[in-house]
């Protein structure tokens, strides 16, 4: 099951999404060997990225990056508008040093250094045009007290509140085989819900949130999106109407290539690459997302720096990658 289901409530200004990811999430894990606490946090952000990507109104990519000076130095999840995704995480300590019960705050907010960056990158972005980025701290400051966020759901909620000014609730759960999530978002009282007066709209938003709060991790991890929708909103559907749209499929997909690796070598510079060749005899790298190996020998590297087009600067590997 790798599905995302979008629904709208006719009796409340609410748009919702339910996601269930199994084999696509397992494809991420089989390429990694992270501690359980790290896998749990990565899974939650995979669910969050998928939910947020479903609302993209352009062809492109949504990227979630969590950065800190803590044990998780960098976490990245990329999800395209077609719901193909990939994810990786970089640790600053030995995996054995991370407790299985470590919290998000302990791993991503050491010394109040954690930051969450969400990037929206259209595929047709003009040269020189910067993608949109929203940045929030991974802390919540109230009454002068700074506390680390307790979960990926809370982190995304802070981002939506501070960067998008959208009332959004999100519930996330993950284990070694599944990722599940529920998102509720308040829509403008005008438009399709113009028939609702402000009081009815506010009451409807509150009512749907109350129903959402009854969701359990077990349900998110074991039930299909259509079953969750029926269970959560059975009465709401009967009394006011809840409409769902055809489910969308989610898949794991990596966009690495020899051409992109060649581009990185050019950024390193010819002298640096020559130094690596002199020391190791070739330049080898492994994609952090899919673990695919790439090998450039002296002839490959010469082509990288002597031809003007990247498409000419790489030749298909004789074997492997």
N, C-alpha and C positions, 0 to 999 in steps of 0.2 A: 504494500500500500504506500503510494507516494502521491498523495492528492491534496489539493487545496480547494476548499469550497467557499464561495462568496455568497452572502445572503443579505437581504435588506428587510427591515421591519416596517410594515405599513402603518402600524399604530404608534410608532415612535421614530424620531429622527436618527436612526441608527443603521449603520452599515457594519457588517461583521464578516470575519473570515475564520475558518477552522482548517488546520493543517495537520496531516499525519504523514510522517516520513519514515520509511523503514530501509529498503535496500539502498537508496541514495545516501542515507546517513551511514550505513554499514560500509559503503564504498569509501567514504571519508576515513572511517576508523581503521579499515584494513590496511591503509597506507601509513598509519601512525601507531605509536606505542606510548601514549600519554597516560599519566596517573589518572585514577578514577575521578578525582575532583576536577581535573582539567577537562576531561572528556565531558563531564556534566555541564560545565560552563560553556564549552565550545558548542555542545548540542543545543543548549538554550539559545545561544546567539544564532545558530543555524536556523532554528525555528523562527526567531524574530526577523531575520533577514528575509526569509521566504514570505512571511506575512506582510512585511512592509513592501516588498517588491511587487506584490500582487496589485498594489494601487498605483504603480507607475503609469503615467500617461504618455510615455515616450518609449522608444526602443533604446534600451541602454542597460546600464548596470547599477545596482545599489551595492555599496561596499560599507560594511561595518568594521571599524578598527577600534580595538581597545588597547590602549598603551599605558604602561606604568613602569615604575622602578622596582616593582615587586617581582615575585617568582615568575609570573606571566609577563614577559617583556612586551610581547606583541601578539594580538589575536586578530585574525582577518577572516571575514566571511564575505564572499562575493556571490551575488545572485542576480542573474539577468532577468529582463522583463519576460522572457520565455520560461522562467523558473528553472533554468539550469544553474547549478551552484557548485561551489568548491569552498574549502575552508582549510586553514592552517593555524598553527600556534607556535610561538617561539618562547622557550623558557630561558631564564637567566640563571637557574640553579639545576643541579642534578635532579632528575625526576624522583629519585628515592627520598629526597628531602621534603617532598610535598605530602602532607597527610591526606588520607582518603576523605577526611571530613573537613578539609580546608574550605573556607568560605570565599565568596567572590571578593569581599573586602580584603581578606588576607592575601589573596593571590594577585589582585589587580589594583589595590589602592594603598600600597605601602607608602608611608609618609605623606598621605593625601596627594599622591602624584598621579592617580588614575585619570585618564581622559577617554571619552567616547567620541569617536569621529564617524559621522555618517556622510558618505559621499554619493551624490547622484550624478552619474556620468553618461550623458546621451551619446549614442553611437555616432550621431551625425554632428558632433561638436566641431566647431570651426577651429582651424589651427590657431593656437594662441589663446583660445577661449578656455577659461578655467571652469572646471566642473563645480557644481554647487556643493558646499560643505557646511555641515552644522557640527559644532563642537560643544560638548557639555562635560563638566567634571563628574567623576564617579563618586561624588559625595552629595549629601543633602544637608543644606544649612538651614536650621530652624532655631529661632530664639538664641542666636549667637553660638549654637553648638554645631559642629561639623561631624557628621557620621557617614561612614562609607555605605554605599547602597548594598542591599542584602542579596540582590538577585539581578539577573539579566532583564527580567520583566520590569523591575523598578528602574533600572538604568534607561531602558527604552521609554518608559513613562516620563522620566525627567526630560529626555531629549524631545519628545513630542510636545511636552508642555512649554519648554523654554525656546525651542527652535522653530516648531511648526505651529504653535498656539492652537493645537487641536486636542480636544478632550478625547483621550484614548485610554482604554484599559486593555491590558494584555496578560495572559496566563501562559506559562511555558513549563514543559516537563521533558526530561530526556533520560534515557538509560543507554545501555550498550547496544540495543537493537532498534529503538524507536525514538523519534522526536515528535512531540505533539504541542499544539498551541492554539489559543483562541484569542482573537482580537475583536474588540468592540470600539467603534469610533462614532462620535456624535456628528451628525450632518447639520448643515445650516437649517434653521427652522423654515426658511423659504424654499423655493424650488419644489421638489417632489413632495415635500411635507408642508406646503403652504396652508393646507387645511387644518393644521394644528395651531392652536393659539399658544403663546409662550408658556402658559402654565401647563397645558397638556403635553407640550414638547418636553418640558423639564421633568414632568412626572414620568413620561415614557422613557426618557434616558435613565432615570433613576430605577425604574422597574426592570429594564433590560440588564442594567449593571447588577442588580440584586440576583437575577437569574444566573448571570455569568459567574458570580461569586460562589455558586454551588458546584462548579466544576471541580473534579478531583484529578490529581496527577494520574491515578490509575485509569480513569476514563480517557484522559488525553493520550495515554500510552497504549491503550488496548482497543479502543473503539474507533470505527471509521467515522469520518466527518459527517456523513449523512445521519448516522445513528446518534451522534452527539447532538446534532441540530434538532432531531426529533425529541430527544430526551429533555434537552434544556428548555425548548420553546414550544412544547406541545400545547400548553394552555394558551400561550401568547398567539400561536398560529391559529388556534380555533377561534379566539375572540377577536383578534385584530389583523391577523394575516402576517405570515413570514414567507418570503419568496427566496428561493435559492437558484443559482445559475449552474450550468453544467460544470462539473469538477475539472480542474486543470491538473496536468501531470507534472511532477517534479523529477528531476534527474541530476545525477552527478556529471559534471563535465569540466574538463580542464582545457584552457586555451593556450597552454605553453606550446612552443615550436622552436625549431632550430633557428628560424629567422629572428625570433625574439631574443634568443640567447646570443646570436651574433650581434644584435643591437646592444646588448649589455657589454659585450667585449669591446665594442667601439667606444662605449662610455668609459670603460676602464682605461683605454688608451693603449697605443701600440707598444710603448716601452714596458708597461706593466704586464701585458700579455706575453711579450718576449721573455720577460723575467720568469714568468710561470712556466713557459715552455722549456727554458734552460734548466729549471729546477726539476720539473716533473715529466718533461717529454711531450706532454699534451695538456689541454685544458679540459677538465671534467667538472660537470656540475649536475645536481639532481634537483628537479622541480620540487619546491617545498609543498606544493598542493597535491600532486599526483605521484610523486616519487619516480618519475620517468628520468632515466639518466641521459645525459648528452655529452658527447666526446668530440673535441676539436683537436685534430693533429696540426702539425706545422703547416701543411698545405692548406687546410681549412682556415687557419688563422691568417695566412698570407692573403687568401681570397677576401677575407673580411675587411682588411684594410686597403686592398688594392683595387677593389671594384666599387663603383659608385652607387649601385643599387643593392639593397639587402637581399632582394630576390636572387641576385647573381652571386651574392657573397657567401652563400652556403650551398653545399652539394649534398644530395641525399646520402645518408650513412651507408657504408658498405655492408654493415651488419648491425644488429641491435638498433640503437637510436643515434 
